[in-house]
Amino acid sequence: MKRSNRLAWMGAIALAAIVLLTLIAAPNNTKLDAGSTYNRAPNGYGAWYAFIEHQGISIKRWQKPFNEIHSENSPVTFLVISSYPRDTTLDSQEREWVEKGNTLVILGTGGRVTEADFSTVQKSLNGDIKIDTRRRNKKVNQKQIDLGDRFGAIVWQEKYKQGKVIFSTTPYLAANAYQDNLSNFRYLADIVKNGNTIFVDEYIHGYKDADVRQKESEGDLSSFFAKTPLFPIFIQVGILLLMLIWAQNRRFGKPLTLDTPVPDNSKAYIQALALVLQKADTTDFVTEMVGKQEQLHLQKALGLGQIPLEHQALLNFWIEKTGASGAELDAVLKLQSRKQPMSEQELLSWLGKWRTIRLIRNS
């Protein structure tokens, strides 16, 4: 198969895959599932729901919009485990429903972050309650607080005529992560266990009864397609078409010839020589050669010509010309004249001192 045909087939397959995934693949929103009783992850409430059922308490999952709960017999306790921090202010529909004598429990209200430790243990009649949040509500009346500390309220309740609302700043009051701390499970169980019919809101986590999905036009694939935005699909198709056109033509304009890099023979020779000297452990040869060159560069900079001077003479000229201490230069010249091989560390230190002398010379 020719290369152009192969690219065309690959592009067509990629295009089909993207379109199918865009149309058919369901969104995987793990954040939306946080707090769901269907969720077995640490941030879910599957274990607590099983715990309640094991206690013989009647509890049901509510998979309809909140406004349909009005058709249920009162009183009702409605547990909302919010995936996102929500405000403590009730809307008119919620307020009207609570005032009729129902109980609304909202876990995950947006309290302010305080200086409290992230992990604390709060005392309650059910034992020690583990709380993992710095969020507190400082505006709550002390008499309304059920769980809290000096930084503010964690769990509190507010009366609305015949009903009440219980708030919690943490959405993870009895999440799966606290299975080893059953006090948390018992505490939330006592909050909702007040003789009312208990419902847990699963509608906010994306779970819906069949009749609700049908009513909201989510019952079949054609309805889903009808609501799918086509603009992103057109953008993807356009990009892939441009890629296919480019693949068929293989270039835009004239081909460019790549320049072959010219090898640096001097650099390669120096590197090879350095490797040989390192393997042979001949640091005395390196110090002799490098030392002579460094001394000649220094003499030239001081205006002393190209004939190597004696150690003391060069040192005297250095002090006279630069006004600097001769200790650094004296040290490198002595190491240079030493006939014993240096260690690698000593050689690096010696080269560093020559570098310092260059900086002094140029300053």
Secondary structure, DSSP 4 states (H G I P E B T S, - for coil): --HHHHHHHHHHHHHHHHHHHHHHPPP--HHHHTT-TT--STTS-HHHHHHHHHTT--EEEE-S-GGGGGGSPSPEEEEEEEEEEE-SPPPHHHHHHHHTT-EEEEEEE-PEE-SS-SEEEEEETTEEEEEE--EEBTTS-GGGEEEEETTEEEEEEEEETTEEEEEES-TTTT-GGGTT-HHHHHHHHHHH-SSSEEEEE-GGGT---HHHHHHTT-SSHHHHHHHS-SHHHHHHHHHHHHHHHHHHH--SSSPPPPPPPPP-HHHHHHHHHHHHHHHHT-HHHHHHHHHHHHHHHHHHHHT--SSPPPHHHHHHHHHHHH-S-SHHHHHHHHHHH--SPPPHHHHHHHHHHHHHHHHHHH-
